[in-house]
Amino acid sequence: MKPLIGITCDLCDSPNGQRLFSYPTYGRAIEAAGGLPMWIAPSQHDIPAILDRLDGLLLTGGDDPRTEPFGVPSHPAIVPVESDRQGFESALLSACDHRPELPILGICLGLQMMALHAGGALDQHLPDSREDWHRHWNAEHDVVPDPGSIIELAGTVLSKHRQAVSDPGSLTVIARADDGLIEALADTRKRFAIGVQWHPERTSDPAVGSALFETFVTASRPARSSP
């Protein structure tokens, strides 16, 4: 049985009200890795029941998280993610603390939400702190694994972000950009919980693109306790 992977969605305004939104590249990457994608709408009703039906959870990319819920004012230049989505994904991560066996893959915003949930912090506006910030805005660069990392993540990635993790909190840094920026984190208390700052679904280097989805889907196969 193909593992069922829940994929978080965005919300966007339309003339008839809010719509769910996601890029099909996430689902295609899960399918190519042998999984069955299922998009999940931002709703905080009975999140444990949602997780009970999933074999893995993919936290997708998006706009910038508001940091007030984590005790820090948001930078005035952020493009804030829709508030219902942020609340939903925060609730998902809290529920996952009680489900350490459920594999998680966080991408871009997903990584940042994982770090904030773990007590970490963000550099909220890279143009303020790095002259070379444009290297991370819809551009390719290399990543290298940190010594002793639980997974070898090395190659050329495509990333698009104005923010970055400055403090991983209780998570472990497992890869950095070639300029030292944190690019991947892991929660070593869980069976598989990895976040990456780049977009593996749009990265052509298989070592840090398709292979990451394959590892995630493989980890998701035994997660369900019943056949």
N, C-alpha and C positions, 0 to 999 in steps of 0.2 A: 504494500500500500504506500502510495506517495505521501510523504509528510505534508500536513496542512500548515501553510505558513501565513499568518496574519500580517497584513501590510497596512500600516497607518496611512490615512488620507488627510488631505488639506480641506479647508472650507473656503469657498470664494463666493463673492456676491454676483448675483445675476438679476435680470429684471423681474423674475418671478420668485426671488428669494435666494437663500444660500444653496450652493451646489457642492457636492463632493468632488474633489479633484485629486488626480494623481497622474504620474507619468507611467505609461505602459512598460517602459524599460525595466522597472522594478519587477513586474510580474514575469516578463520575458526572461530575465536573469534567473529567477526562481525556477521557472519551467525548464530552462536549459540545464540547470543543476539537478533536475530530477524531483523538484518539489511541486506542490499544488498551491498556487497563490490564491489568497482570499482577502479582498480589501475590507477593512473594518472601519465603520463610521465612528467619528468622535462622539461617544456617549458614555457617561459615567454610570449607567444603570447596569448593575450586576456584572462588574468586570471579572470577578472570579469565574463566573459561568462562561464568559468569553474565553478566558485563558484555558479553562478545562477542555475546550474543543480544539485548541491549537496544539501543534507539535513544535512550533517555533514562532518567534515574533520579530518582524522587521520594522524598525523605527526609521522612517524615511527622512529625506532632506526637506528643507523648507526655509522660511524666513527666520528672523532672529528671536530668541526667547526673551521674554520680559524677565528681568532679574529681581524685581521687587518681592516676589514670593520667596526668594532666597536671601533677603535682607540687604540687597544692594540696589541702588537706583539704576534704572536703565539709561544707557547713553542716549543723548538726544538724537543721534544720527541713525539709530537702529531702524530697521524695517520690521516691525513686530509681527510675529506669527499670530494667527487668529487665536483669541483667548480660549475658546472652547477646545480647540485642538491642544493647546498647551496644557490645559487642565486635565484633559483626557490622558495625555501621555505621561503626565506626572502621576496620575492615579494608576496607570498601567505599571509604571516602574515601582510604585509602592507595593502593588499587589504581587509583582514578580519577586519582591524580597522574600515572600513566603512560598515561592515556587522556584527554588534554586536549580531545579532540574530542567526548567524550560529554557531552551537556547534563545539568545537574543543577539541580533545584529543591528547596531545603530549606525546610520549613515549621516554625516554632516550635522544637521540639526540633531539627529538622533544621538550622535556622540556627545554633543554639547548638553543635551538634556540628561544623559547618563552621568556626565561629570557634575552638573549642578545637583542632581539628586544625591550624589555621593559626597556632597559637601565641598565640591571644588569651586572654581571660579573661572571667569572668562576674561580675556582681553576683548572688550566689547567693540572696539573699532580699530582694526589694524592700521588704517591710514594714519592714526595718531601716533602709533608706536613703532612702525616699521616703514622705512623708505622703500623697501622692496615688496610692499604688501601686494602689488599687482601680480607678483609671481603666483599668488594663490587665488586669483580671480579669473575663473574660466581659463586656466592655463595648466600646462603639464610641468611637473617637477619630480625629482626622485625622493623616495623614502627609504630609510634604512632601519633595521630592527635595533632596539635597545639591547644591550648585553643581557643574556639570560632570559630573553623573552619566551613566552610559552608558545608562540607561533612566529614563524619566520615571515615577515612582511617586508620584502625588498623589491623595488622596481620603480617604474615610472607611472605616476598616477595623474588623473585629471581632477582638479579641485576647483571649487567656486565658493569662496566664503570670505566675509568681511570680518569675522570673529574667529577666535581660536581659544582653546583651553590653555589657561595660564597656570592653573592649579588642579591636579587630577583628583583631589580629595582622597577618598579611600581606594580609588582605582589605581591600577599599575600601568605606567607608560610602557608600551611595547614597540612603538615605532615613532620616528621623528622625520621631519623633512630634512633635506640636505642643508637647510639653513638653521636647524635646531628647533623649529616649531613642532609642538606636540601634534602627532598625526594619528595615533591609535592608542586606545586604552583597553584594558581588560579588567573584569571583576573576577579575581581568582578564587573568590568564595563560591562561585557558581560553576556549573558544569561547562557552560559555554556562554559567555557574555562579553562581546567584543564590539567596540565602536571605532569607526574610522572617520577621519575628517574629509577624506576624498570621496568621489563618487565611483565605486567599483562597477556599477551598472553602465557607466559610460567610459570606463578605462579600458584601453585596448591591450595593455600588457596583462596577459592572463595570470601571471604570478600574483598580482594585486588587484585583479578584476574578477574574471570568471572563477578562478580557483578559490577565491574567498567565499563566493556563493556556494561552491561545491562543498567546501569544508563546513559551512553553516548548515546546509541541507543534510549532509551526512550526520552531523551532530544531532539534528532534529529527528532522525528516524526512530530512535528508541524512546523518545520523550514521553509518548503516550503510554500509560500504564496498562490499558486494555487493548486487545487486538481490534 
